[in-house]
Amino acid sequence: MNLITDKISFNFKFVLSLFLIATIIYSFIFYMMDSYILSIIAFAGLFVYIICIKAIDENDYDRVFLLSHLHIVISAACATMILGWDYGFYLVIIAIASTAHLNIFKNRLITYLLTGFEFIIFIIVYIVSNVYFPKIAGDFVELFYLSNLAFLLFLFVAIFKIYNIVNQTNIKDLHKYKHELKAASQTDHLTGLINKRALNLILSKKSNKTITIAMCDIDNFKSINDKFGHNIGDEVLKTLAKIFTDNTNKSDIVCRWGGEEFVIVATNTSRANFINQIQNIRFIINQTPIKVSNTLSIHFTVTFGISDSGTDSHKLTDQADKRLYKGKRSVKNCIITK
């Protein structure tokens, strides 16, 4: 898990641990008040919060929120009906209902249903407590009211803190999405090489650096697609991309220019060495088979046009392109350097 996810998990576990301790204390006090029903309901929270804490380790926040919501609301509703409004348990219902805006549930319908359920419970409690249950006086009225008010304030602070952490996660996810989107817009999905747009951006930042550009085109690529299918054509493209990346320098830039055209930019190699490198690559290409079936393999060839060395990438690209098509119009499977 990442740091932000760990923070969220820790904060939820901390809050649930406090709830667990509180429910044990409440259960004991209710027992001392001879309110055994409330004592049993409160004590049930011990098992509820243990389940919730374990659910956090499984990243099952839906279960955490649903179980904790239901237990707290039912406990507070029963306490309000039996003890009366002076004890302040209605504040707990208000507090827990306010967490709905966090939208923790994967299905937002559950959030709306739970909020509606809590609202209905509040109305039922108001009606039933004033009609059927007399107020129970006791020595704990002020204590309960203050503790429930403290719960309300504590939950608001906890919500604010968790909301900030969730917001940080959302911002981080947004930055990650933007980075992935940017990478996708600059990468050829088939070969994994950078695309024409990305290469132009890179070259614009190397405007003062001497470079040499080789542009190549797969010979008779349309015929390969037509005869053997686009899957084999894709295999040719991926194989060629791998040959380029495996046999060029780390400082070289390899790009799928578009269709069956590729560009290699030498940024830290003399032109003579770069030409030798391209000759070696052409030899490897000629010796590399593409498997069509268990009984058939084919070979393909590539024509290269290599520019002079210089700093004007637009001029050098145009020069390499013209030399490439000079080779395509002649014998193909060759390297044109002039």
VMD Tcl script that draws the C-alpha trace (Angstrom):
set ca {
  {0.00 0.00 0.00}
  {1.14 3.57 -0.57}
  {1.67 6.17 2.15}
  {-1.69 7.92 1.70}
  {-3.61 4.63 1.76}
  {-1.77 3.67 4.95}
  {-2.78 7.00 6.51}
  {-6.44 6.42 5.66}
  {-6.28 2.88 7.07}
  {-4.55 4.06 10.26}
  {-7.05 6.87 10.87}
  {-10.05 4.60 10.33}
  {-8.59 2.00 12.70}
  {-7.90 4.71 15.29}
  {-11.49 6.01 15.11}
  {-12.95 2.49 15.27}
  {-10.74 1.64 18.26}
  {-12.12 4.67 20.10}
  {-15.65 3.57 19.19}
  {-14.86 0.10 20.54}
  {-13.63 1.52 23.86}
  {-16.61 3.88 24.06}
  {-19.14 1.10 23.45}
  {-17.65 -0.95 26.31}
  {-17.88 2.06 28.64}
  {-21.45 2.80 27.53}
  {-22.41 -0.84 28.05}
  {-21.08 -0.73 31.61}
  {-22.86 2.55 32.45}
  {-26.16 1.31 30.99}
  {-25.80 -1.81 33.10}
  {-25.26 0.33 36.21}
  {-28.45 2.22 35.27}
  {-30.36 -1.10 35.07}
  {-31.01 -0.42 31.38}
  {-30.09 -3.92 30.29}
  {-31.42 -3.67 26.73}
  {-29.17 -0.68 26.02}
  {-26.28 -2.44 27.73}
  {-26.64 -5.47 25.45}
  {-26.97 -3.31 22.32}
  {-23.87 -1.32 23.29}
  {-21.90 -4.48 24.10}
  {-22.74 -5.87 20.64}
  {-20.64 -3.00 19.30}
  {-17.55 -4.80 20.60}
  {-18.00 -7.49 17.95}
  {-19.13 -5.01 15.29}
  {-15.99 -2.89 15.58}
  {-13.66 -5.88 15.70}
  {-15.21 -7.02 12.39}
  {-14.84 -3.48 11.01}
  {-11.17 -3.23 11.98}
  {-10.46 -6.55 10.24}
  {-12.43 -5.37 7.20}
  {-10.07 -2.39 6.85}
  {-7.16 -4.80 6.31}
  {-9.19 -6.24 3.41}
  {-9.92 -2.72 2.07}
  {-13.64 -3.47 2.49}
  {-14.69 0.04 3.50}
  {-18.27 -0.61 2.40}
  {-18.64 -3.17 5.19}
  {-16.91 -0.85 7.69}
  {-19.25 2.05 7.05}
  {-22.41 -0.03 6.78}
  {-21.89 -1.98 10.03}
  {-20.63 0.99 12.04}
  {-23.45 3.23 10.76}
  {-26.14 0.69 11.58}
  {-24.83 -0.07 15.07}
  {-24.36 3.56 16.03}
  {-27.74 4.67 14.65}
  {-29.64 1.76 16.24}
  {-27.88 2.27 19.59}
  {-28.52 6.02 19.59}
  {-32.14 5.58 18.50}
  {-32.90 3.04 21.23}
  {-31.14 5.18 23.84}
  {-33.14 8.25 22.82}
  {-36.46 6.38 22.93}
  {-35.75 4.75 26.30}
  {-33.87 7.51 28.12}
  {-35.31 10.60 26.46}
  {-33.90 13.55 24.53}
  {-32.14 15.17 27.48}
  {-29.34 12.59 27.25}
  {-28.33 13.94 23.83}
  {-28.17 10.65 21.94}
  {-29.99 12.30 19.05}
  {-26.76 14.25 18.49}
  {-25.07 10.96 17.64}
  {-27.63 10.28 14.89}
  {-27.03 13.76 13.46}
  {-23.26 13.24 13.63}
  {-23.25 9.86 11.92}
  {-25.69 11.02 9.23}
  {-23.32 13.87 8.37}
  {-20.68 11.39 7.17}
  {-22.78 10.58 4.09}
  {-21.09 13.29 2.02}
  {-17.83 11.30 2.06}
  {-19.33 8.91 -0.53}
  {-17.28 5.99 0.78}
  {-19.59 3.38 -0.74}
  {-18.70 2.23 -4.24}
  {-22.41 2.30 -5.07}
  {-23.72 5.78 -4.29}
  {-27.25 4.39 -4.06}
  {-26.22 2.74 -0.76}
  {-25.19 6.17 0.56}
  {-28.56 7.67 -0.34}
  {-30.49 4.71 1.09}
  {-28.50 4.80 4.34}
  {-29.00 8.55 4.71}
  {-32.72 8.11 4.07}
  {-32.82 5.30 6.63}
  {-31.15 7.51 9.24}
  {-33.59 10.34 8.53}
  {-36.57 7.98 8.91}
  {-35.11 6.57 12.13}
  {-34.78 10.11 13.49}
  {-38.47 10.84 12.75}
  {-39.59 7.52 14.26}
  {-37.52 8.17 17.37}
  {-39.08 11.61 17.75}
  {-42.62 10.24 17.47}
  {-42.18 7.04 19.49}
  {-40.12 8.53 22.32}
  {-42.75 11.19 23.03}
  {-45.71 8.78 22.85}
  {-44.68 5.43 24.29}
  {-41.56 5.90 26.39}
  {-41.44 8.07 29.50}
  {-38.25 9.97 30.20}
  {-35.94 8.20 32.59}
  {-34.27 10.55 35.01}
  {-30.87 9.73 36.38}
  {-27.50 10.94 37.56}
  {-25.92 10.50 34.14}
  {-27.98 12.99 32.13}
  {-25.34 15.72 31.94}
  {-22.53 13.19 31.54}
  {-24.24 11.52 28.60}
  {-25.21 14.80 27.00}
  {-21.65 16.15 27.20}
  {-20.16 12.87 25.98}
  {-22.57 12.74 23.04}
  {-21.81 16.37 22.23}
  {-18.11 15.50 22.39}
  {-18.78 12.58 20.03}
  {-20.45 14.97 17.61}
  {-17.45 17.33 17.65}
  {-14.94 14.46 17.50}
  {-16.66 12.91 14.51}
  {-16.66 16.24 12.67}
  {-12.90 16.57 13.29}
  {-12.32 12.95 12.21}
  {-14.41 13.47 9.07}
  {-12.46 16.62 8.23}
  {-9.13 14.82 8.67}
  {-10.16 11.76 6.66}
  {-11.71 13.98 3.99}
  {-8.38 15.82 3.63}
  {-6.53 12.52 3.26}
  {-9.06 11.28 0.69}
  {-8.71 14.60 -1.12}
  {-4.92 14.13 -1.21}
  {-5.49 10.68 -2.69}
  {-7.79 12.12 -5.34}
  {-5.21 14.79 -6.24}
  {-2.47 12.16 -6.44}
  {-4.69 9.96 -8.63}
  {-5.41 12.98 -10.85}
  {-1.68 13.67 -11.29}
  {-1.11 9.97 -12.02}
  {-3.93 10.00 -14.58}
  {-2.51 13.12 -16.25}
  {0.94 11.48 -16.36}
  {-0.52 8.29 -17.87}
  {-2.54 10.33 -20.35}
  {0.55 12.29 -21.35}
  {2.57 9.07 -21.71}
  {-0.21 7.51 -23.80}
  {-0.32 10.54 -26.09}
  {3.43 10.26 -26.71}
  {3.80 6.48 -26.97}
  {2.97 4.05 -29.76}
  {0.84 1.39 -28.04}
  {1.89 -1.43 -30.39}
  {5.68 -1.12 -30.24}
  {6.11 0.81 -27.00}
  {8.30 3.35 -28.82}
  {7.75 7.08 -28.63}
  {5.65 8.54 -31.44}
  {6.23 11.41 -33.87}
  {4.76 13.99 -31.51}
  {7.05 12.96 -28.66}
  {10.12 12.92 -30.92}
  {9.42 16.45 -32.13}
  {9.15 17.62 -28.51}
  {12.47 15.96 -27.65}
  {14.24 17.37 -30.71}
  {12.94 20.87 -29.96}
  {14.86 20.69 -26.67}
  {18.04 19.56 -28.46}
  {18.08 22.41 -30.97}
  {21.74 23.25 -30.28}
  {22.99 19.66 -30.25}
  {24.54 17.94 -33.27}
  {22.47 14.97 -34.35}
  {22.17 12.51 -37.24}
  {18.82 11.13 -38.33}
  {18.04 7.79 -39.97}
  {14.58 7.27 -41.38}
  {13.46 3.83 -42.52}
  {10.48 2.15 -44.13}
  {9.54 -1.54 -44.24}
  {9.70 -2.78 -47.83}
  {6.45 -4.12 -49.30}
  {4.69 -3.85 -45.94}
  {1.25 -3.59 -47.55}
  {1.86 -6.88 -49.34}
  {2.77 -8.54 -46.03}
  {-0.50 -7.33 -44.50}
  {-2.56 -8.33 -47.52}
  {-1.01 -11.78 -47.87}
  {-0.50 -12.84 -44.25}
  {-2.90 -10.61 -42.30}
  {-2.54 -7.64 -39.99}
  {-1.50 -9.80 -37.04}
  {1.66 -10.79 -38.91}
  {2.11 -7.16 -39.94}
  {1.92 -6.14 -36.29}
  {4.47 -8.83 -35.44}
  {6.83 -7.37 -38.06}
  {6.45 -3.90 -36.51}
  {7.08 -5.18 -32.97}
  {10.07 -7.26 -34.09}
  {11.60 -4.30 -35.90}
  {11.10 -2.06 -32.86}
  {12.88 -4.60 -30.65}
  {15.79 -4.90 -33.09}
  {16.19 -1.12 -33.01}
  {16.08 -0.84 -29.21}
  {18.43 -3.81 -28.75}
  {21.03 -2.56 -31.24}
  {21.20 1.19 -30.70}
  {23.04 3.22 -28.10}
  {21.34 4.34 -24.90}
  {21.72 7.93 -26.04}
  {19.97 7.20 -29.37}
  {16.27 7.95 -29.79}
  {14.05 5.39 -31.53}
  {10.62 6.46 -32.75}
  {7.74 4.96 -34.67}
  {7.19 7.83 -37.09}
  {3.91 6.47 -38.41}
  {2.63 3.39 -40.24}
  {5.64 1.33 -41.28}
  {8.11 4.23 -40.91}
  {10.61 4.51 -38.07}
  {13.17 7.13 -37.12}
  {16.45 6.71 -35.23}
  {18.23 9.81 -33.95}
  {21.91 9.57 -33.00}
  {22.74 12.23 -30.41}
  {26.15 11.14 -29.20}
  {27.67 9.21 -32.11}
  {29.74 10.25 -35.10}
  {27.99 9.96 -38.45}
  {30.45 7.31 -39.65}
  {29.83 5.13 -36.59}
  {26.10 5.69 -36.91}
  {26.14 4.49 -40.53}
  {28.04 1.35 -39.45}
  {25.46 0.83 -36.71}
  {22.60 1.08 -39.23}
  {24.39 -1.36 -41.56}
  {24.60 -3.85 -38.70}
  {20.90 -3.34 -37.93}
  {19.96 -3.93 -41.57}
  {21.95 -7.18 -41.56}
  {20.16 -8.36 -38.39}
  {16.78 -7.49 -39.93}
  {17.57 -9.56 -43.02}
  {18.44 -12.56 -40.83}
  {15.38 -12.33 -38.56}
  {12.45 -14.63 -39.44}
  {8.81 -13.89 -38.64}
  {6.84 -17.02 -37.79}
  {3.57 -17.21 -39.74}
  {2.68 -20.80 -38.80}
  {4.36 -23.98 -37.60}
  {5.51 -24.67 -41.15}
  {6.05 -21.17 -42.51}
  {8.28 -18.23 -41.65}
  {8.91 -15.09 -43.67}
  {11.64 -12.47 -43.84}
  {11.27 -8.76 -44.40}
  {13.63 -5.98 -45.43}
  {13.96 -2.29 -44.63}
  {15.24 0.71 -46.59}
  {17.10 3.49 -44.77}
  {17.80 7.12 -45.54}
  {20.47 8.79 -43.38}
  {20.87 12.54 -43.08}
  {24.03 14.57 -42.69}
  {24.98 15.66 -39.17}
  {23.72 19.02 -37.97}
  {21.59 20.93 -35.47}
  {18.48 21.72 -37.55}
  {16.21 18.73 -36.88}
  {13.58 19.82 -39.43}
  {16.15 20.09 -42.21}
  {17.79 16.79 -41.25}
  {14.43 14.97 -41.07}
  {13.51 16.24 -44.54}
  {16.94 15.19 -45.82}
  {16.63 11.66 -44.37}
  {13.10 11.37 -45.77}
  {14.20 12.29 -49.30}
  {17.10 9.82 -49.16}
  {14.77 7.12 -47.87}
  {12.43 7.51 -50.84}
  {15.38 7.64 -53.18}
  {16.22 4.14 -51.92}
  {12.58 3.02 -52.15}
  {12.46 4.05 -55.81}
  {15.63 2.09 -56.60}
  {16.57 -1.34 -55.24}
  {15.07 -1.17 -51.71}
  {16.70 -3.03 -48.81}
  {19.51 -0.48 -48.88}
  {21.01 2.47 -47.01}
  {21.12 5.84 -48.79}
  {23.55 8.30 -47.22}
  {23.80 10.95 -49.98}
}
mol new
graphics top color blue
foreach p $ca { graphics top sphere $p radius 0.5 }
foreach p [lrange $ca 0 end-1] q [lrange $ca 1 end] { graphics top cylinder $p $q radius 0.2 }
display resetview
